[in-house]
Amino acid sequence: MDADTGTELLTWRISSLVRYPLYGLYAVLLGPLPFFAWRQGQVWGTWALALGFLLGWGILSVLLSQRVQADHTGLRVIYPVWVPPWLARSWHICWSDVVRIVTRPTGQGGRVHYLVTRDGQGYLIPMRVSGFKRLLDTITHYTGLPTASIRPLAQPWMYAAIGLCVLILLPLDLWLIAQTGH
């Protein structure tokens, strides 16, 4: 419940099925690089790669910290207070301003959907949230616009496949890192 208005505040986070495989893929692909540089005696390379790894991890964490909230007034995409606004931008759209949903193709053959306002501004419907159907039902409830034909951008099996790759690569990475100590 929203303490100010007495209405329910709904919140969605990026799905765990998306977050964890992406963190894992980042770690198994880039995590061993500082160890390899260290093994080759590249002191500055080791530090640069480790710093780059941590910076990239931070940026990935920012992108995956997105939250979507809805109440009787509108829909908003927010980030935690520790995220600088120049790195990830929050936005808010009032339900009364939404006039239609526009679908556009992606370069990879998928489709993305935008909530379009009276002034022609388009706001991307977040598609990788946990409980996506509930988000669509909320949009329909408050705008009256049909959302039955909207599907998530990526199918769950894609992230399961990434997770499987992580599980395959992780033992190899650990073995390679262990070899750098010899």
C-alpha positions as CSV (number, residue, x, y, z in Angstrom):
1,M,0.0,0.0,0.0
2,D,1.1,3.5,-0.7
3,A,1.0,5.4,2.6
4,D,0.1,8.7,0.9
5,T,-2.8,7.6,-1.2
6,G,-4.0,4.3,0.3
7,T,-3.7,2.6,-3.0
8,E,-1.7,-0.5,-3.8
9,L,1.8,0.1,-5.2
10,L,2.8,-2.8,-7.5
11,T,6.5,-3.5,-8.1
12,W,8.3,-5.7,-10.5
13,R,12.1,-6.5,-10.7
14,I,14.2,-7.9,-13.4
15,S,13.5,-11.6,-13.4
16,S,15.9,-13.8,-11.6
17,L,15.9,-16.0,-14.7
18,V,17.4,-13.1,-16.5
19,R,19.7,-11.6,-13.8
20,Y,21.6,-14.7,-12.6
21,P,22.5,-16.1,-16.0
22,L,23.8,-12.7,-17.1
23,Y,25.8,-12.2,-13.9
24,G,27.2,-15.8,-14.4
25,L,28.0,-15.3,-18.0
26,Y,29.9,-12.1,-17.3
27,A,31.8,-13.8,-14.5
28,V,32.8,-16.9,-16.5
29,L,33.8,-15.0,-19.6
30,L,35.7,-12.1,-18.0
31,G,36.6,-13.2,-14.5
32,P,39.7,-15.3,-15.4
33,L,41.3,-12.6,-17.5
34,P,43.1,-10.8,-14.6
35,F,44.5,-14.2,-13.4
36,F,45.9,-14.9,-16.9
37,A,47.5,-11.5,-17.0
38,W,49.0,-12.1,-13.6
39,R,50.3,-15.5,-14.7
40,Q,52.1,-13.8,-17.6
41,G,53.7,-11.3,-15.3
42,Q,51.7,-8.4,-16.5
43,V,51.3,-6.4,-13.2
44,W,49.6,-3.4,-14.8
45,G,47.5,-5.6,-17.1
46,T,46.3,-7.5,-14.1
47,W,45.3,-4.4,-12.2
48,A,43.7,-2.9,-15.4
49,L,41.7,-6.0,-16.1
50,A,40.6,-6.4,-12.5
51,L,39.5,-2.8,-12.4
52,G,37.7,-3.2,-15.7
53,F,36.0,-6.3,-14.5
54,L,34.8,-4.5,-11.4
55,L,33.6,-1.5,-13.4
56,G,31.8,-3.7,-15.8
57,W,30.2,-5.7,-12.9
58,G,29.0,-2.4,-11.5
59,I,27.4,-1.3,-14.8
60,L,25.8,-4.7,-15.2
61,S,24.5,-4.4,-11.6
62,V,23.0,-0.9,-12.4
63,L,21.2,-2.2,-15.5
64,L,19.8,-5.2,-13.6
65,S,18.7,-3.2,-10.6
66,Q,15.8,-1.6,-12.6
67,R,12.4,-1.7,-10.9
68,V,9.0,-1.1,-12.4
69,Q,6.3,0.4,-10.3
70,A,2.6,1.0,-10.9
71,D,-0.2,2.6,-9.0
72,H,-3.5,4.3,-9.8
73,T,-1.6,7.3,-11.2
74,G,0.8,5.7,-13.6
75,L,3.8,3.5,-14.4
76,R,7.4,4.3,-13.5
77,V,10.8,2.8,-14.1
78,I,13.2,3.5,-11.3
79,Y,16.7,2.7,-10.1
80,P,18.1,2.6,-6.6
81,V,19.4,5.9,-5.2
82,W,23.0,4.8,-5.6
83,V,22.6,4.8,-9.4
84,P,23.7,8.1,-11.0
85,P,21.1,9.6,-13.3
86,W,23.6,9.9,-16.2
87,L,24.1,6.1,-16.1
88,A,20.4,5.0,-16.1
89,R,17.4,7.2,-16.4
90,S,14.2,6.7,-14.5
91,W,10.9,7.8,-16.0
92,H,7.2,8.1,-15.1
93,I,4.1,8.1,-17.3
94,C,0.6,8.9,-16.2
95,W,-2.1,6.4,-17.2
96,S,-4.3,9.3,-18.5
97,D,-1.6,10.3,-21.0
98,V,-1.3,6.9,-22.6
99,V,-3.3,6.8,-25.9
100,R,-1.9,3.6,-27.6
101,I,0.6,0.9,-27.7
102,V,3.0,0.7,-30.7
103,T,5.0,-2.4,-31.6
104,R,8.3,-2.2,-33.4
105,P,10.6,-4.9,-34.7
106,T,14.1,-5.4,-33.3
107,G,17.2,-6.0,-35.2
108,Q,17.2,-9.6,-34.0
109,G,13.7,-10.4,-35.2
110,G,11.9,-9.8,-32.0
111,R,9.4,-7.2,-31.1
112,V,9.4,-4.3,-28.5
113,H,6.3,-2.4,-27.4
114,Y,6.0,1.2,-26.5
115,L,3.3,3.1,-24.5
116,V,2.7,6.2,-26.5
117,T,1.4,9.4,-24.9
118,R,-0.8,12.2,-26.3
119,D,2.3,14.2,-27.2
120,G,3.8,11.3,-29.2
121,Q,6.4,10.3,-26.6
122,G,7.1,6.5,-26.5
123,Y,8.0,4.6,-23.3
124,L,9.4,1.1,-23.7
125,I,7.3,-1.5,-21.8
126,P,9.9,-3.4,-19.7
127,M,9.8,-6.9,-20.9
128,R,12.3,-8.8,-18.7
129,V,10.5,-8.4,-15.4
130,S,9.3,-11.1,-13.2
131,G,5.5,-11.3,-13.4
132,F,5.3,-9.8,-16.9
133,K,1.7,-10.9,-17.4
134,R,0.7,-9.1,-14.3
135,L,2.4,-6.0,-15.6
136,L,0.4,-6.3,-18.9
137,D,-2.8,-6.9,-16.9
138,T,-2.1,-3.7,-14.9
139,I,-1.5,-1.7,-18.1
140,T,-4.8,-2.9,-19.6
141,H,-6.6,-2.3,-16.3
142,Y,-5.5,1.4,-16.2
143,T,-5.5,2.3,-19.9
144,G,-8.1,0.0,-21.4
145,L,-5.6,-0.9,-24.1
146,P,-5.4,-4.5,-25.2
147,T,-2.1,-6.3,-24.3
148,A,-3.1,-9.9,-25.0
149,S,-0.9,-10.1,-28.1
150,I,2.3,-8.8,-26.3
151,R,4.9,-11.5,-25.5
152,P,8.1,-11.2,-23.6
153,L,11.1,-10.2,-25.7
154,A,13.2,-13.3,-24.9
155,Q,11.9,-16.7,-24.1
156,P,12.9,-18.3,-20.8
157,W,14.7,-21.1,-22.6
158,M,17.3,-18.6,-23.9
159,Y,18.3,-17.6,-20.3
160,A,18.2,-21.2,-19.3
161,A,20.7,-21.9,-22.1
162,I,22.9,-19.1,-20.9
163,G,22.8,-20.6,-17.4
164,L,23.7,-24.0,-18.8
165,C,26.7,-22.5,-20.6
166,V,27.7,-20.9,-17.3
167,L,27.6,-24.2,-15.5
168,I,29.7,-25.8,-18.3
169,L,32.3,-23.0,-18.3
170,L,32.6,-22.5,-14.5
171,P,34.5,-25.7,-13.8
172,L,36.8,-25.0,-16.7
173,D,37.4,-21.4,-15.5
174,L,38.2,-22.7,-11.9
175,W,40.6,-25.3,-13.3
176,L,42.4,-22.6,-15.4
177,I,42.6,-20.2,-12.5
178,A,44.0,-23.0,-10.3
179,Q,46.6,-23.6,-13.0
180,T,47.8,-20.0,-12.8
181,G,49.2,-20.7,-9.3
182,H,51.7,-23.3,-10.5
